[in-house]
């Protein structure tokens, strides 16, 4: 039988030979062509953003009231009492010298995302998270809380009843907690008070920012746009940016142009990369990863310790007899000396390499060590990113 490729590995003293037969070559080519044809072609709107069209993060500090004794304590959360007193003073309530309790009050951080082009009166969902030692926000109501942007200006106001996704139930001897009762959300609890001025329609030049920067992808995006318009209006300026100019004589503004462009389909390119999470043993690899000719051998040092205690018991009615437990220990050492060097032929894909190792039952952690060793030898044509 003739073989196109031969993959041999010696792992833990076991030699594995995997071959692709000539009769299966046509099937493999057909599968490869199918995969290549079904490559992840995406719309431009799914792989690029228009510069300036983005969300803005908002944050605020507020108080949640109406809790059933699950609020902040006076000792560990003194800022809750200070905030409560300051709020009451602003409402005209004199709390000088009064001993207030905060068991029904919790200090919280309120966060929200301000969408692009949000106008005054637009409703936002807000997230509420306990700041002190409150045990639950169940049944609480967030008081009016200003939400600030990165510039310190107030862009929205939040208020409403907090809905949480967990609960706490406890008695004298036991308790049960489901989910996280110290965080919650207020659906449509925020109202936009200040707009961010960004006049997209009046612009004559915009920049498309690729979410995964790549020179080839940027060039493909520019070519696709120029073919649609019939003019050289798009030009890649760097791996992450494509500059787009409003065509001369275009009957419309930049918004109309972007509406047509974002539906164009482009096949994004990506560098060969292997992503490894050593803690969980997860390995993610790209389709373009290749392995050069390299010799591989793996051997593990295995130490096995077996404990077999034996009991020595005296004869019946023997004077001074006692039962003694005698330990018996057996230590076996296997250094994997039966492993042999095996040659991986040039041009083999990482997919074929991993298939061969998986056929031997190689675990993810051993596979990670093999890939890193191949990379260190300069035979793995890809970047390895360890999370």
C-alpha positions in Angstrom: 0.0 0.0 0.0 1.3 3.5 -0.8 1.0 6.3 1.7 1.0 10.0 1.0 2.1 11.0 4.5 3.3 9.1 7.5 3.1 10.4 11.1 5.0 8.5 13.7 5.2 9.2 17.4 6.5 7.4 20.5 4.5 8.5 23.5 5.0 6.7 26.9 6.8 3.9 25.2 4.0 3.3 22.6 4.8 3.9 19.0 2.0 5.3 16.8 2.0 5.3 13.0 -0.8 7.2 11.3 -1.0 7.4 7.6 -3.3 8.9 5.0 -3.9 6.3 2.3 -3.9 7.3 -1.4 -7.5 6.2 -1.7 -8.5 8.7 1.0 -6.6 11.6 -0.5 -9.5 12.6 -2.8 -11.8 12.6 0.2 -9.4 14.8 2.1 -9.1 17.2 -0.8 -12.8 17.4 -1.1 -13.2 18.2 2.6 -10.5 20.8 2.5 -12.2 22.5 -0.5 -15.5 22.5 1.3 -14.0 24.0 4.4 -12.2 26.7 2.3 -15.4 27.5 0.4 -17.3 27.7 3.7 -14.8 30.1 5.2 -16.1 32.6 7.6 -17.1 35.4 5.2 -18.6 38.2 7.3 -20.3 41.5 6.7 -18.3 44.6 7.2 -20.6 45.7 9.9 -19.7 42.5 11.9 -15.9 43.0 11.6 -15.5 46.8 11.8 -16.8 49.7 13.8 -17.3 53.3 12.6 -14.9 55.5 14.6 -16.8 57.6 17.1 -19.9 55.4 17.1 -19.7 53.7 20.4 -21.1 53.3 23.9 -20.0 55.3 26.9 -19.8 53.9 30.4 -21.6 55.7 33.2 -21.2 55.3 37.0 -22.8 56.7 40.1 -23.0 56.2 43.8 -26.4 55.9 45.5 -28.5 54.5 48.3 -31.0 51.6 48.2 -33.7 51.8 50.9 -36.5 49.6 52.0 -34.5 46.5 52.8 -35.8 44.1 55.4 -32.9 44.3 57.8 -30.3 43.2 55.2 -28.6 46.5 54.7 -25.2 47.8 55.7 -23.9 47.8 59.3 -22.6 50.8 61.1 -19.2 49.3 61.9 -18.0 48.0 58.6 -19.8 50.6 56.3 -19.6 54.0 58.0 -20.0 55.7 54.6 -23.6 54.5 54.4 -24.5 56.5 57.6 -22.7 59.5 56.3 -24.5 59.3 52.9 -27.9 58.8 54.7 -27.3 61.9 56.9 -26.2 64.0 54.0 -29.3 63.0 51.9 -31.7 63.8 54.8 -30.0 67.2 55.3 -30.6 68.0 51.7 -34.3 67.1 52.1 -34.6 69.4 55.1 -34.5 66.7 57.8 -32.2 67.7 60.8 -30.4 64.5 62.0 -27.9 66.3 64.3 -27.2 64.1 67.3 -29.7 61.5 66.2 -28.6 57.8 66.3 -29.5 56.4 62.9 -29.5 52.7 62.0 -28.7 51.6 58.5 -30.1 48.0 58.6 -32.6 48.9 55.9 -30.2 51.0 53.8 -27.4 49.9 51.5 -24.8 51.9 49.7 -24.5 50.8 46.1 -22.6 51.5 42.9 -24.8 52.1 39.9 -23.5 51.5 36.3 -25.0 51.8 32.9 -23.9 52.1 29.2 -24.9 55.2 27.3 -25.6 54.1 23.7 -24.3 56.0 20.7 -26.7 58.9 19.6 -28.9 58.5 22.7 -31.2 61.5 23.0 -32.7 63.1 26.0 -35.4 61.0 27.6 -34.0 57.7 26.3 -34.4 54.9 28.9 -31.4 52.8 30.0 -31.0 49.6 32.0 -28.9 50.1 35.0 -27.0 47.6 37.2 -26.9 48.0 41.0 -24.1 46.4 43.1 -23.8 46.6 46.9 -20.7 48.5 48.1 -20.8 47.7 51.8 -21.6 44.6 53.9 -25.3 44.4 52.9 -26.4 40.8 52.6 -29.3 41.3 50.1 -30.9 44.0 48.0 -34.2 42.1 47.7 -37.1 44.5 47.9 -35.0 47.6 47.8 -35.6 50.9 45.9 -32.8 52.9 44.5 -33.1 56.6 45.2 -32.4 59.3 42.6 -28.7 58.7 41.5 -26.8 60.9 39.0 -24.7 58.8 36.6 -21.4 60.4 35.5 -19.3 60.0 32.5 -15.5 59.9 32.3 -15.5 63.7 32.1 -17.3 64.1 35.4 -20.5 65.4 33.8 -24.0 64.0 34.6 -25.4 62.2 31.6 -28.3 60.2 33.1 -30.4 59.8 36.3 -31.3 56.4 37.7 -34.1 55.4 40.1 -36.4 52.5 40.7 -37.1 49.1 42.3 -34.1 46.7 42.2 -34.8 43.3 40.8 -32.3 40.6 41.9 -31.6 37.2 40.5 -30.9 35.4 43.9 -32.2 35.0 47.4 -31.1 34.2 50.9 -33.1 32.1 53.3 -31.8 31.3 56.8 -32.8 30.0 60.1 -31.1 29.5 63.5 -29.0 26.5 62.4 -28.8 26.7 58.6 -29.0 29.0 55.6 -29.2 28.8 51.9 -28.1 31.3 49.2 -29.0 31.1 45.5 -27.3 33.4 43.0 -25.9 36.7 44.1 -28.5 38.7 46.1 -26.2 41.7 46.5 -26.4 42.7 42.8 -29.5 43.5 40.7 -30.8 45.5 37.7 -33.4 48.1 37.1 -35.0 47.7 33.7 -35.4 51.1 32.1 -34.3 52.6 35.4 -32.2 55.3 33.9 -33.1 58.4 31.9 -30.7 60.2 29.6 -30.4 63.9 30.6 -27.4 65.0 28.4 -26.7 64.1 24.8 -23.2 63.5 23.4 -22.8 65.7 20.3 -21.6 63.7 17.3 -22.9 64.8 13.9 -22.1 61.8 11.7 -24.2 63.0 8.7 -22.1 66.1 8.3 -18.8 64.3 8.1 -17.1 63.9 4.7 -14.4 61.4 6.0 -14.8 58.5 8.5 -12.6 55.7 9.6 -13.6 52.1 9.9 -11.8 50.4 12.9 -11.3 46.6 12.5 -12.1 44.6 15.6 -9.3 42.2 14.8 -6.5 44.2 13.2 -5.0 42.6 10.1 -3.3 44.0 7.0 -4.9 41.6 4.6 -8.4 42.1 6.0 -8.0 45.9 5.9 -7.0 45.7 2.2 -9.9 43.4 1.4 -12.3 45.8 3.0 -10.9 48.7 1.0 -11.1 46.7 -2.3 -14.6 45.6 -1.7 -15.8 49.2 -0.9 -14.0 50.6 -4.0 -15.5 48.0 -6.2 -19.0 49.0 -5.0 -18.5 52.7 -5.4 -16.4 52.6 -8.5 -14.0 55.1 -7.1 -10.9 54.9 -4.9 -12.7 56.2 -1.8 -11.4 53.7 0.7 -7.8 53.2 1.7 -6.2 51.1 4.5 -4.0 53.3 6.6 -2.8 50.6 9.1 -3.8 47.1 10.1 -6.7 48.3 12.1 -8.1 51.3 10.1 -9.6 51.9 6.7 -10.2 55.5 5.8 -13.4 56.2 3.8 -14.1 59.5 1.9 -17.4 60.6 0.7 -17.4 60.2 -3.1 -17.6 63.2 -5.4 -21.1 63.7 -6.7 -22.6 61.2 -4.3 -26.3 61.7 -3.9 -26.6 61.5 -0.2 -24.5 61.8 3.0 -22.0 59.6 4.8 -24.9 57.7 6.6 -26.3 56.6 3.3 -22.9 55.5 2.1 -22.2 53.5 5.3 -25.6 51.8 5.0 -24.6 50.4 1.7 -21.1 49.5 2.7 -21.9 47.7 6.0 -23.7 44.9 4.0 -20.7 44.0 1.9 -19.3 40.6 2.6 -15.5 40.2 3.2 -13.5 37.1 4.2 -11.4 38.3 7.2 -7.9 36.9 7.4 -6.1 36.1 10.6 -2.5 35.1 11.7 -1.7 31.6 12.6 -2.1 31.4 16.4 -2.5 28.8 19.1 -4.3 29.9 22.3 -3.6 27.9 25.4 -5.3 28.1 28.8 -3.0 26.0 31.0 -5.4 26.2 34.0 -8.3 24.5 32.3 -6.3 22.7 29.6 -8.2 24.4 26.7 -6.4 24.6 23.4 -7.8 26.7 20.5 -5.9 26.8 17.2 -6.3 28.5 13.8 -6.6 26.6 10.5 -3.4 28.1 9.1 -1.1 26.7 11.7 1.7 24.5 10.1 4.4 22.3 11.4 7.9 22.0 9.9 10.0 18.8 9.9 10.8 17.9 13.5 11.6 14.9 15.6 9.5 14.3 18.7 9.7 11.9 21.6 7.9 12.1 24.9 8.6 10.1 28.1 7.1 10.6 31.5 8.6 9.7 34.8 6.0 7.7 36.7 6.4 6.7 40.4 3.9 4.2 41.7 3.7 3.6 45.5 1.5 0.7 46.7 0.7 0.2 50.4 -0.4 -3.3 51.5 -0.6 -3.5 55.3 -0.4 -7.0 56.7 -1.8 -8.0 60.1 0.2 -10.3 62.4 -2.0 -11.8 65.1 -0.8 -14.0 68.1 -1.9 -17.5 68.6 -5.0 -18.1 70.8 -4.2 -18.1 74.6 -0.6 -17.1 73.9 0.9 -15.3 76.9 1.8 -11.6 76.1 0.5 -11.9 72.5 -0.5 -8.8 70.6 -1.9 -8.0 67.2 0.6 -6.0 65.1 0.0 -4.3 61.7 3.1 -4.6 59.5 3.3 -2.2 56.6 4.4 -3.5 53.2 5.4 -0.8 50.7 6.2 -1.4 47.0 7.7 1.4 44.9 7.8 1.1 41.0 9.5 3.7 38.8 8.9 4.1 35.1 11.0 6.7 33.4 9.5 6.2 29.9 12.8 4.8 28.5 11.0 3.0 25.8 10.1 6.2 24.0 11.7 6.8 20.6 12.3 9.8 18.4 9.7 10.1 15.6 9.9 12.4 12.6 7.0 14.7 11.7 7.1 15.4 8.0 7.2 19.0 6.8 3.9 20.6 5.8 1.7 18.6 8.0 -1.1 20.7 9.5 -1.5 21.0 13.3 -5.0 19.4 12.9 -3.3 16.2 11.6 -0.7 16.4 14.4 -3.4 16.7 17.1 -5.5 14.0 15.5 -2.5 11.6 15.8 -1.8 12.5 19.4 -5.5 12.3 20.3 -5.6 8.8 18.8 -3.1 7.8 21.5 -5.2 9.3 24.3 -2.8 12.2 24.9 -4.4 14.5 27.4 -4.7 18.3 26.9 -1.9 19.1 29.4 0.6 16.7 27.6 -0.5 18.2 24.3 0.2 21.7 25.6 3.8 20.7 26.6 4.4 19.1 23.2 3.1 22.2 21.3 5.3 24.5 23.4 8.3 22.3 22.8 7.7 22.3 19.0 7.4 26.1 19.1 10.7 26.4 21.1 12.4 24.3 18.4 11.2 26.7 15.7 9.1 24.1 14.0 5.6 25.5 14.8 4.8 28.3 12.4 2.3 30.1 14.6 2.2 32.3 17.7 1.4 30.7 21.0 -0.7 32.8 23.4 -0.9 31.5 26.9 -3.9 32.9 28.9 
